[in-house]
Amino acid sequence: MTTPLLRLQGLTKAYPGVVANDTVSFDIGEGEVHALLGENGAGKSTLVKMIYGLVKPDSGTMELRGQPFAPSEPRTARADGIAMVFQHFSLFDALDVAENVALGMENPPAMNDLASRIRDVSETYGLPLDPYRRVGDLSAGERQRVEIIRCLLQDPKLLIMDEPTSVLTPQEVDILFQTLQKLRSEGTSILYISHKLEEIRALCDHATILRLGKNVGECIPSETSARQMAELMVGDTLQTPERGGREFGEIALDISGLSVPSPSEFGTALKNLHLTVRKGEVLGIGGVAGNGQDELLGVLSGEITTDRDAVKLAGQPIGKEGPTARRRMGLLTAPEERLGHAAAPDMSLTENALLTGSVREGLENRGFLKWAEAQGFAKKIIKAFDVRTPGPENAARSLSGGNLQKFVIGREVLQDPDVLVVNQPTWGVDAAAAAAIRQAILDLAAGGAAVVCISQDLDELMEISDSFAALNEGRLSAPRPTTELSVDEIGLMMGGAHGIEVAHV
């Protein structure tokens, strides 16, 4: 047998109260695309951090091409040919592409030489980039190209990719896959982490499944259905969300002629938006990241105020109202950035439950907090949404991304809103948790609530939305029934190539 590129043997890493990785062993072959699968909290992030030198294992060994491999820091891992594209981009908006790439290099060449190399490499791998464009002006897909090209300039032996398609349109995913296949043909190995199992089936040669920190099996994705892989991840039968029949009621949310500038220099202004959402309806709004999603949620939450009549809740003008007043009236929101916007990182789950639930759950009285009731509300969220945490006293930052997402969505859903606006409700969430969140949204709509779901996950939008509109450069297309659209059509609409006029609903 040939020596694998990377061999992991018995890797173990424990933190207080949890074993993140428990004697994990597997091999990654030369020129292989290897998937690492597992539900949230299964130990994927800890494992790749050990490979990349960010975390030191408590026990176990690694070998790179048959030689001992124990990187003390990312710089050491990069020197040995390990590169990583993180789920959250680490780029400076105010700098151009070449300047951002230079910051990630130990000994960057002269800027003109680097710019030339960026052009050559980006064109060779089908990811063209202008090295002198400011990153703040790039789309999410172009920003990801910067991260990938920065890695490719290192000539890596192993490229680790964490949720690489979460911000891409289907057309951009196709381009990325062509790039990865070219890298594989040249002998580069890829360790690929994603919750999008059909992508795993299309791209990956082998998959290792983690559950509760342990390696519970391997499979060949092309010979395994997405459902089978999901059930290997969770160790149980996967429940598919059920839509059920719904009758739409009166207009719950109405936006008319809305135009607002972005509060951020690198944001996107909203331009003449019109939409209506009825009771019992789920409106899906798709768009590549950076096309006005954050601004739209800010306008609906009350963080960005507008003309009084630009936003109406059940016919009542609320454009000038702030978040607390809107919550009292029944409009609740869950933003995309869960750690820092949706939740305060260093506050406990009880305190985070109190932050948005105090009004509707009656968690304060004349300025005094009802701590027992707040703790009870946090426990209710944890139980109802299967949030994996020792208890409500734990800080928000102690949860895995997916578990914190379940907590944030559960906190809003359990307050029984009349209108719920969510941005990226299942971003970075495993298949079972995503199914549970989507079912909760559908159940909320079945109970008569109006839901606006802003998402970059096209499968999600197709699964739960009654109608779909595309947000592109701050403009919203006229909503269309989701049943009349294909995934490719939605992807083109998100990319701005839909050619349909913005119109009143």
N, C-alpha and C positions, 0 to 999 in steps of 0.2 A: 504493500500500500504506500502511496505517496505521502510525504509529510504534509500535514495541513498548514495553511498560512498561520492560523491562530488556534491554539488549543487551550481551553480552560479546564482546570481539574480541581474540583472540590472547593470552588470559591465560596467563601462565607463572609457575610458582613452583618453585624448586629448593632442596633441602636437601643437605647433604653426602652424596654417594653415591646420591642419588635425585632424579629430576625428578617432583615430585608432580603438577604440571599442565603440559602441553606444548601451548602455543598453542590453548587451548580457546576455541571460539566457538559461541554459540547465542543465540537470542532467547526471551524470555518475554512473551507477549501480555497485554493488559489482560483481566482476568477469566478467565485461563487457569489450569488446574491442570496443571502441568508436572512430570513425573517426572524425577528424576536417578538413573540406574541405573549399577551397576558392582559388580564383585566387591570384596572387601576389599583395600584398598591401591590402588584405582583412582584415587583423588584426589578423591572426593566431599566429604569433610570439609574439605580444604584449600580447595576451590572455594567452598563456602558461607561459610567463614571470611573469604575475601576480600570476598565480597558484604556480609558483616555487619561488616566493619571490624576483625576480629581479626587478620588477616594482610594484609600489603601485597604485591601482586604484583611480581615482578621486571620484568615487561614486559607489554604489552597494556593495553587500556582498557575502561572500562565507561561506559555511558550510561543514565541514568534519565529516561524520557520525553523523549529527545532531547538531554538536557543532560549534560555530563561529570559522572561520579559516581566519586569516589575517597575513600570514608570512611576517616578516620584512626583511628577507634575506634568501638565499637558505639554510643556515645552519638550520634555523627554520623549513623550509619546509621539509628538509630531516629528522629532528627529529620527525616530524609528519607523516612520511611514504611516502613522495613524492620524487620520483627519476626521473631523466631526462637524456636521451641519446641525446646529441645535434647532429645536422647535421654535424658540424665541430668538429672533435675529439680534445680533449684537453689533449694530451699525449706528453711526452718528449722522443724523439727518443733515446737519449743516456742512458736512464734508462731502467731497465728490467721491466717485467710485474708487479711483486710484488711491486717494488718501486713506480711505477705509481699508483697502486691501493692504496698503503699506503698514498700517497699524498692527496687522496680524502677522507680520513677518519679522523674523529675528534680525535679518540684515537686508533691508529693502534696497533694491538698486535705485539708480537715479530715476526721478519721476517720469521723464520721457521714455526711458527704457521700460519701466514698469507698465506704462500706458500701452506701449507697443505689445508687450507680452500679454496683457489683459485682452487686447483686441484679437491677437492671434489665437490664444487658447479659447476664448469665448466663441469665436467663429468656428474653430475646429470641432467643438463639441455642441454646436447648434444652439448656443445660448448667447447670442450677440449682445454686447454691452458697449456703451460709450464711456470710456474711462473718465471723461471730464464732466459727466452729468452729476448734478447734486443728488445725493441719495434721498433727500426729502421730497424730491420731485418724481421718484420712481414708484411704480406700482408694487404691490406685494410680490408678484411673480418675479419682477426685475430685481427686487431686493434679495430674493432667494438666490437668483443667479449670481449676485455679488458674493454671497456666502459660499456658493459652490465653486466659483472660479477661484476664490481665495484658497480653498482647499486643493483644487486641482493644480495650482501653481507649486504646491509642495510635492507633486508627483507621488501621491499616496499609494501604499500597498493595500490599505484597508480604509474605506470611507464609511463612516457611521452616519446614518440619516435618521433623525427623529421626527416623525409626523411631517414628512417633506411636502405633502400635497394638500395640507389643510387650508392653504390660502390660494390655491390655484383653480383656474377654470379647467374643464375637461380638455380643452385644446392645449393648455399649458402643461397638463399632466402628460399628454401624449408626447410633447417635446421633451419633458424631463425623462420619460421612460426611454426615449431614443438615445438620450445622452448616457443614461445608466447602462443601457445595453452595449453602447460603444465602449464604455469603460470596462465592462465585463469581458468583451471580446479582446481587449488589450491586456487582460490579466489582472485588473484591479478587482479586489473583493469588496463586497458591500454588505454591511450589516444594517438591515432595514427595519425600522420600527413604525408600525402604522396600525390604526384601528379599522382601516378600510380594507376589509378582507378580500373583496374582489380584486383590488389592486395587488394584494399579496399573491393571489392565485395567478394573475397575469404576468407578474414580474419575477417572483422568487423561485429559486431552485429547491431550497429546503426551508423548514421552519422549526424552531424550538419554542415550546410552549412553557411558560412559567405560570405557576399558581401558588400564591402565598409564599413566594420566595424560592420554591423548589422547581426543578425541571421535571415536569410531569409527562413529557412525551415529545416526539418529533413527528413530522409528516412531510409529505411532498405536496405542496399547495395545489399544483395543477391536477392532482388526483384526489383532492379533498374538497368538499363543498365548503362555502363560507359558513354555513350553519354548523357543519361538523367542527370546523376550527373554533367557532365561537363557543360551542358546548365543551370542547376540550379546555378552553380557557377558564370557563366558569365552573366546570365539573357538574353541570346540570343541564336540563332541557331549557333551551332558550325560548322565552315567550315573545311572540310577535305582536306588536301593537295592533289593536283593533279599532278601526275608525267608528263603526256604527253609523246609523242614519241620524242626521241632524237637520232640524229646520232652522233657518236663519230668521232672527227677529228684527227689531228696529235697529237703526244706526246707533252704534255705541261710541264710535270714535270717528271724527271727521276733521280732515286737514284740507284747507282750501287756500290756494295761491301762496303757499309758504316759501319765502326766500329769506335765508339768514346767512351771514358770513360765519366762517369757522372761527372759533376762539383761538385756534392754533395756527401758527404761521405755515405749518406743513399739512394742515387739514384741508377739507373740501367743503366749499360753500354749498348750501342747499338752494336749488333754483326752481322756483315755481312748482312746488310739489302739491299734488292733489291726491287724496285717497279717502275712502270710507271703509269701515269695517263694521259688520253687523254682529249682533249678539249670536253666539253659537258658531261664528265663522273663524277659521284660521287663515290669515293672510300671510303668505310666505314672501319675504323680500330677499332676493339674492343679489350678490355683487362681490366682485373681487375686493379684498381688503383695501381700505383707503379711498373708497368712492363716496363717503358721506355717511357710513353706518353709525359711527360714533356720534356725529352731529345729529342724526335723526333720532337716536335714542336720547340724546341730551335734550332735544326739543320736546320729546314726548314725556320725559321724566320731570321736566321743569328745571333742570340744571341750566338750560338755555331758554330764556323767556323770549316771547315774540309779541306781535300784535295780539291784542285781546281776542279777536275773532278768528285768528289763524288756526287755532286748535280748539275743538269743541268736544266735550265729553257728555254724551247723552243730550246733545243740543245746547249744553251750557258752555259759554266761552271760558276757557281756562288758560289762554295764552300767557297771561301775566302771573299765573299762580306758580308757586315754587313746589318742590318735591313733597313736602309734608302735607300741604293742602291737597295736592292731587292724590296722595295716598289715602287721605281721609275720605275723598270723594270716590275712591275705588279704582284709580289707575295706578298700577304697580309695574315696576320695571326691574330687569336683571341685566346689567351691562356685561360686555364681553370680558373685560379685565377683572378676573375674579379676585386676585390678590392685590389690593390697593384701591380698588374702586367698588367692587361688589362686597368685599370684606376687608376689615382692618387686620393686617397680618398678625400683629402681636396681641390683639384682643382675643379673649376666649370665645368659644362658639356661643355661649350664653350672651355675652356682650354683643356679639354680632347679630344674634337673633333680636336683641333689644333695639339695635340701631334702626332697623327698618320696620320692626313689628310693634313698636311701642304704641302707635296710634290705634291701629286696627285690632290689636290683641289686648289693649287695655293694660299695658305693662308699666304704667306710671300713674300717679295720682297726686295732683297739685305739686308737681316738681319732685316727688319722691318716687324712687324706683321700686317696683314690686319684684324683688329679686327671685323669690321662690317661683312666681308665675313665669318670669323670663326663663328661668332654668327649666321649668316644665315645658315651655314652648320649644326650647332647644332640644330637649329630649324627644319631644314629639316629632320634630323634623328628622332627627337621627334615626328614629325607629321607622318612620313611614318611608324614608328614602334610602334606607340601608346604608347610612354613612358609616364607614369603617373608622372608628376612633374610640379610644378608651372611655371618653365621656365628654360632657359639655364644658368642662373646665379646661380642656385642651385648647391651645391657641390655634387660630385659623391656619397659620403657616405650617403647623405640624402635620396637616392633612396632605395626602397626595392630591394632585391637581384634579383628578376625576372625582374624588370624594368631596373636595371642597365645592366643586361644581354641583354635585347632588345636594349639598347643604344649601347653597345659594338659591337654586331653583326651588327646592322644597320650601324654603323660608317664604318665598313669594306665593307659591301655589296654595300653601296651607292658610294664607290670609284671605282666601276666597275673593279674589279681585273681580271687578266687573270688566276690566280691561287689563290684560297682561301683555307687556312688551318685553321680549327676550332677545338678546343678541348672542348668537352662537351658543345655544342651549346645551349642545352635547360636544363642544370642542374638546378634543383630547380625552374623551370618555370612552370606556370600553363598550363592547356590543351589548352586554346585558344592562349596564347602567344607562346607555343611550336609549335602549328599548323602554326602560322604566320611565325615563324623563319624558320621552315622546308620548307614552301612554298617559302620563299625568297631564300633559298639555291637552291631549285629545279628550280626556275625562273632564277637564276644566271647561273646554268648549261645549261638550255635551251637556254640561250643567248650565249653559247659557252665557258664559263669558265670551268676550271677543278677544282673540289672540293675534298679536303681530309677532311673527317669528322671523328675525333677521338672521340669515345663515349663509355660509359659504359651502355647506354640505348639500349637494344637489339631491342625493338620495334621501336625506332628511326632509327637504322641501317637498319632494315628490310624495313622500310617505304620509306627511301630516297636513299638508296645505290644501285648502279648498281652491284658492286662487293664488296666482304668482305675479309679482312685479319685479322688474330689474332696476337696481340702483346703479347708475353709471355716471361718474363725474358730477355727482350731486343732483342728477335728474332722475326722475322715477317714471318708468314706462307705465302705460295703462295696464292694470291687472287683467289677467286672462285666467279662465278656469284651468287648473293644473292638469286635468284629464285631457286637455287639448294639446298639451305640450310634451315633447320628448326631452330627454336629458341634454341632447346635443343642441336643441333649440334654446333651452334655458342657458346653457353655457355660452352660446353666441350672444344672447341678450345681455348676460352679465358682462361680456367683453365689449359691449357697446356696438355690436354689429347687427342689432336686431332691426333697425330701420323702421321702428314704429314710433309714432308721435306720442309725446306726453299728453295725456288727456284726462278729463274728468271721468271718474268712475260712475 
